[in-house]
């Protein structure tokens, strides 16, 4: 179901326009986007309404956080949340993850977060999954050596698929669990809006970390 256009969208976007990334063509201009040029670069693909990005900002105030969201009105709500919470180290953009390798500088990312990505359950749509080989190869070009991908999903089918694709693409996996909230790993967990809603209904959260040696 498509989201209805938000009222006063242009006015609302103008109020938070300072949170947009600065771009040079189709690529982000990191020095122009962030005052802190030396902070760790953390990227969330599919930021939703912004709870995770805001939580990450508060937990790592010296980091540079890029929150990407393909649905403009959803991104606008995330930007408004970041503005209310006075998160100075987050920048937002409406970028297709397929272009991540041209949007970000090579080997610049310290951590990449994939939170509750669309599972695209039909086989014919498997290449659209953010953990399909085509995306995992693109991530390799932007991740620093040793950088981690943090992946969470409530969809067991997507999780099992991702366990296979990460391995096939040469990633090493750690901290794998089918019930994040019952795991010691949950102590460091930052919940998304979606995660709170689904865990409250009794759904378990699958989690893994992937990196390249």
C-alpha positions in Angstrom: 0.0 0.0 0.0 1.4 3.4 -1.0 1.6 6.1 1.6 -0.7 9.1 0.9 1.2 12.3 0.2 1.8 14.3 3.4 0.1 17.7 3.8 2.4 20.7 3.5 5.2 18.5 2.3 7.2 21.3 0.7 7.0 23.5 3.8 7.9 20.7 6.1 10.9 19.7 3.9 12.1 23.2 3.8 12.2 23.4 7.6 14.6 20.4 7.7 16.5 20.9 4.5 19.7 21.5 6.4 19.7 17.8 7.2 20.1 16.8 3.5 23.4 15.6 2.3 25.4 17.9 0.1 26.1 16.2 -3.3 28.5 16.7 -6.1 26.6 15.4 -9.1 25.2 12.0 -8.0 27.8 11.5 -5.3 27.9 12.7 -1.7 30.3 15.4 -0.8 31.4 14.2 2.6 33.4 17.3 3.7 30.5 19.6 2.7 27.9 17.4 4.4 29.6 17.1 7.8 31.5 19.5 10.0 33.3 16.6 11.6 35.5 15.3 8.8 37.2 12.5 10.8 34.2 10.8 12.5 33.4 7.2 11.7 31.1 6.9 8.7 28.0 4.9 9.5 25.3 4.2 6.8 21.8 3.0 7.3 20.0 1.8 4.1 16.2 2.1 4.6 16.0 4.4 7.7 12.2 4.3 8.0 10.9 7.0 10.4 14.3 7.5 11.9 14.3 5.8 15.3 17.4 3.8 14.6 19.4 6.7 13.1 18.4 9.0 16.0 19.4 6.3 18.5 22.7 5.7 16.8 23.3 9.5 16.7 22.9 9.7 20.5 25.0 6.6 21.1 27.8 7.8 18.8 27.7 11.6 18.7 31.1 11.9 17.1 30.2 9.7 14.1 29.0 10.8 10.7 25.7 9.1 10.0 24.0 8.8 6.6 20.4 7.7 6.6 19.1 6.6 3.2 15.4 6.1 2.5 13.7 5.5 -0.9 10.2 6.8 0.2 10.4 10.6 0.3 7.5 11.1 2.8 9.0 8.5 5.2 12.4 10.2 4.9 10.7 13.5 5.7 9.3 12.1 8.9 12.8 10.7 9.8 14.3 14.1 9.2 11.7 15.8 11.4 12.5 13.4 14.2 16.2 14.0 13.9 15.5 17.8 14.0 13.3 17.5 17.1 16.0 15.4 18.8 18.7 17.9 17.7 20.8 15.3 16.0 23.5 17.3 14.4 25.5 14.4 13.0 22.9 12.8 10.7 22.4 13.5 7.0 19.6 12.1 4.9 19.2 11.3 1.2 16.7 9.7 -1.1 19.1 7.3 -2.9 18.4 3.9 -4.5 20.7 1.3 -2.8 21.5 0.1 -6.3 23.6 3.3 -6.7 25.4 3.0 -3.4 28.7 2.3 -5.1 28.7 5.6 -7.0 27.0 7.6 -4.2 29.6 6.9 -1.6 33.4 7.2 -1.9 35.3 3.9 -2.3 36.2 2.2 1.0 34.9 5.0 3.2 32.2 3.3 5.3 33.0 2.0 8.8 29.6 0.3 9.4 26.5 -0.5 7.2 23.1 -1.2 8.8 20.3 -3.1 7.1 17.3 -3.0 9.3 14.2 -4.9 8.3 14.7 -4.6 4.6 11.9 -5.6 2.2 12.1 -9.4 2.0 10.9 -9.6 -1.6 9.6 -13.1 -1.0 9.0 -14.2 -4.6 11.9 -15.9 -6.2 11.7 -13.7 -9.3 12.3 -10.7 -7.1 15.3 -12.2 -5.2 17.8 -9.8 -6.9 16.0 -6.9 -5.3 16.8 -8.1 -1.8 19.4 -5.9 -0.2 21.4 -9.0 0.7 21.4 -10.4 -2.8 24.8 -10.9 -4.4 24.5 -7.9 -6.6 24.2 -5.7 -3.5 26.7 -7.5 -1.5 29.3 -7.0 -4.2 28.5 -3.3 -4.3 28.9 -3.0 -0.5 32.4 -4.4 -0.9 33.4 -1.3 -2.9 32.3 1.2 -0.2 33.3 -0.7 3.0 36.6 -0.1 4.7 38.7 -3.2 5.4 37.2 -4.9 8.4 34.0 -2.8 8.4 30.9 -4.6 9.4 27.4 -5.0 8.0 24.7 -5.3 10.7 21.6 -7.1 9.5 18.3 -7.5 11.3 15.0 -9.0 10.0 11.9 -10.6 11.4 11.6 -12.6 8.1 13.2 -16.1 8.6 13.1 -16.7 4.8 15.2 -13.6 4.1 17.5 -14.4 7.0 18.3 -17.9 5.8 18.7 -16.6 2.2 21.1 -14.0 3.6 23.2 -16.5 5.5 23.8 -18.2 2.2 24.5 -15.1 0.1 26.9 -13.5 2.6 28.9 -16.8 2.6 28.8 -17.1 -1.2 30.2 -13.6 -1.6 33.1 -14.2 0.8 31.9 -12.5 3.9 32.7 -13.9 7.4 29.7 -14.1 9.7 29.6 -13.6 13.5 27.0 -13.0 16.2 24.3 -15.0 14.5 21.0 -15.4 16.4 17.4 -16.1 15.7 16.2 -14.3 18.8 18.1 -11.0 19.2 16.0 -9.8 22.1 16.8 -12.9 24.1 20.5 -12.7 23.3 23.3 -10.9 25.2 23.7 -9.0 21.9 20.5 -7.1 22.7 22.4 -5.0 25.3 23.8 -3.0 22.4 20.7 -3.1 20.2 19.0 0.0 19.0 15.4 -0.7 18.1 13.5 0.5 15.0 9.8 1.5 15.0 9.1 -1.7 13.1 11.1 -3.8 15.5 9.2 -2.5 18.5 5.8 -3.2 16.9 6.7 -6.7 15.8 8.5 -7.8 18.9 5.5 -6.6 21.0 3.4 -9.1 18.9 5.8 -12.0 19.8 7.9 -12.1 16.7 11.5 -13.0 17.2 14.2 -10.9 15.5 17.0 -12.5 13.5 20.4 -10.9 13.5 23.9 -11.3 12.1 27.1 -9.3 11.5 29.1 -9.7 8.4 32.6 -8.5 7.4 35.4 -9.1 5.0 38.8 -10.4 6.1 
